[in-house]
Amino acid sequence: MSILSLFQAGGVVMLPLLMFSVGAIALIIERIFFWVGLSQRQEPLVREVLKLYRDHPAMATKAEAKWGSAHCAHFSLRRRTGMSDSR
């Protein structure tokens, strides 16, 4: 049986199935591009945060204890972009 004959045998139900299948494949491809791009952008940030811990362990540990590890990542980003901490 060919694909066309299977499509005709399925009747009206086949059209929504085909459209949702194409949509699902498009979403899968889009998510693959998103996660690959995110992992490529995240790698330098992780290196920078680890460098902050290595270069200034007391400051990093104190900041993490007070504000959590997200603050250390934020500090690292601000330091990388040259933004001053105006707090």
Disulfide bonds with the S-S distance in Angstrom:
none
